[in-house]
Amino acid sequence: TGNLLLDPAFVNTASCSSKITYIDGDKGVLRYRGYPIEQLAKHSSYLETAYLVIYGDLPTTEQLEVFEQRIRRTTLIDERMRDLFRCFPRRSHPMPVLAAGIMALSTFSEKSAGTDPEQVENATDRLIAKTPTLAAFSYKNSVGQPTLYPDNSLSYIENFIRMSFGFPTEPYEFNDEVTRALEVLLILHVDHEQNCSTSTVRMVGSSGANLYSSVAAGVNALSGPKHGGANQAVIEMLQGIRDSGMSTQEFVNKVKDQKSNVKLMGFGHRIYKIYDPRAAIIKEHADNILKLHTGRQALLEIAQELEETALNDDYFKERKLYPNVDFYSGLIYEAMGFPVNMFTVLFAIGRLPGWIAHYREQMQTNNKIWRPRQLYTGEQERAYRPIELRP
Ligand code: CMC
């Protein structure tokens, strides 16, 4: 073990080479396959961005049509999967239900539950097509409402919105601004190079596990509050500030008091030491969406004031802590009508193409099993003692 380097939390270690996403954390740059996130958020669709990230380039009209068609005809899930959903307790958290649903999917298709390129291609289509269906089912289960079948005359995003908020007996009225805001949010989440969940997908994939197992592991990694759960924590923090009646300055002072162990949720990032470019785009949409829901503007106002207070404070300036993607995204999801326990599920739908792209890239390059080393700090050799002789 003489030459081992210790790097807890991989702060300085690159685990792989990748051609998918470029981040410059000092300048606030994020590009998928070379395209700036701002341009994709403005002009692209979720499925087009998924294609870009997975296959390496923007599709032609024909390629996009074929891809969309492939996804559209795969949205239904096996009827027996509905029984699976019925097994979960009524109010179960939709995130573990989604993870279980993704694993269950693999058992319904031998054609895609392996690792040869054709199977991976098949699993790619099935995961992109069926994850929103599973997500909407887990949501409907969590609120005790009837589930809806996908309607393939709708766009990908509309389909998901209707399956989430519609009722089988009524036509659904879409609001174009909400549909586009959700699409933009998903585009912004599509990839973020070697974050915890994506590294998990690569780690599991490196053992030769199939795409479903690797993606389900990614969903579970994403469920933690330091990763995908932060947008839920932001809402809870804002509600706490509102309910306690404290000023944003008082809250910031509490965060600065090291003993309090309170963090300003939605602030700070391992890579970005400047404004997260995704947060800047989301902030614009937050204004538009919250205007539609006047009752919910109070939290946005607290968030805006809190951001300003923190950005002007030396504690945050010195540590280069700026709003990250989660600071405003939860507010929009909330205004759209999603309960907080669905926020991470939405993040998972967004991140799915990134996980798939990384899995495939790894399969196509050097898929050596990941096996980090460690520095052992435990006991040296000692002799076994019978239980009656132990202190
Ligand atoms: N509020 C208050 N202080 C903070 C915060 C915060 N949100 N973030 C970092 N700090 C302080 C931290 O205490 C440390 O101070 P000191 O040097 O005095 O000990 C300093 O800033 C450096 O922070 P760090 O913990 O070493 O940074 P990290 O790279 O390990 O952590 C982070 C990054 C995102 C986990 C952290 O900033 C955090 O916990 N933020 C709040 C949770 C959050 O918003 N998470 C979403 C991240 S973006 C989406 C995603 O990747 O899933």
Boltz pocket constraint, residues with backbone or C-beta under 6 A from the ligand:
constraints:
  - pocket:
      binder: B
      contacts: [[A, 195], [A, 225], [A, 226], [A, 227], [A, 228], [A, 230], [A, 255], [A, 262], [A, 263], [A, 264], [A, 265], [A, 266], [A, 267], [A, 268], [A, 269], [A, 270], [A, 271], [A, 319], [A, 321], [A, 324], [A, 325], [A, 326]]
      max_distance: 6.0
